[in-house]
Amino acid sequence: MKIKLIILGITIFSLFSSSALCNVDFGNFHTPTIKPDESGELCFTIENNYNKTMENVFLTVEIYKYVTEEESKNINEVSSPPVFEISNGQIAIKNLGTININDPAKISLVISTSKETLQGTYLVRMNIEFYLDDVSYMMQSIGYFSDEELMNYQLNTTNLPLGCSGIIPETSFTVREPIPLWPLYVLIGATVFFGVLAVVFYMQDKGKIPKLKDWNSKGKTKKQKS
């Protein structure tokens, strides 16, 4: 159980990290909330912080896990999972060619769902491969790591898995029916209404609404006479 909690903590950290732990910066994430049977767009940018052009850049984006407050499942255990429209599957591969210095690559992937798609959060891991001066590099998010590799990395951040040159962020998106807004409007209206009443009764008690006070006095007088 403790290992699972540690892994969950590392995963959450990676989900909200805005930059990679290397010279490839992932940022400007737009993570959609998608209504079942509809689609949404996952967007982010990749920035080259080296002093050389990144060449032969291939990006792999994969929906790999479904999580809720109660459970967590690998994507192959989920029926009717979301898919990338570009591949009609959970893996999308993009050939980005080159990424120049100070010229971020803009990534946009459309995700589709069906009526049967489970509502919850879907984790997305990423892998990027490229060349610098004919030397190949491969960087991954922690969704590709085994439990043992995650533990080793937590103990020493230089203990990267074999072949991995650096850690890049993960992201996520949510599939959920929209929350009805009318209860919120009713609550706001009731709050305003009772707030106004409170002010009126307070001012009346202090004698700052003379007409209302006089009307009450007249009403009491009529009742006494009758």
Buried (B, 14 or more C-beta within 10 A) or exposed (E): EEEEEBBEEBBEEBBEBEEBBBBBBBBBBEBBEBBBEBBBBBBBEBBBEBEEBBBEBBBBBBBBBBBEEEEBBEBEEBEEBBBBEBEEEBBBEBEBEBBEEEEBBEBEBBBBBBEEBBBBBBBBBBBBBBBBEEEEBBBBBBBBBEEEBBBBBBEEEEEBBEEBBBBBBBBBBEBEEEEEEEEEEEEEEEEEEEEEEEEEEEEBEEEEBEEBBEEEEEEEEEEEEE
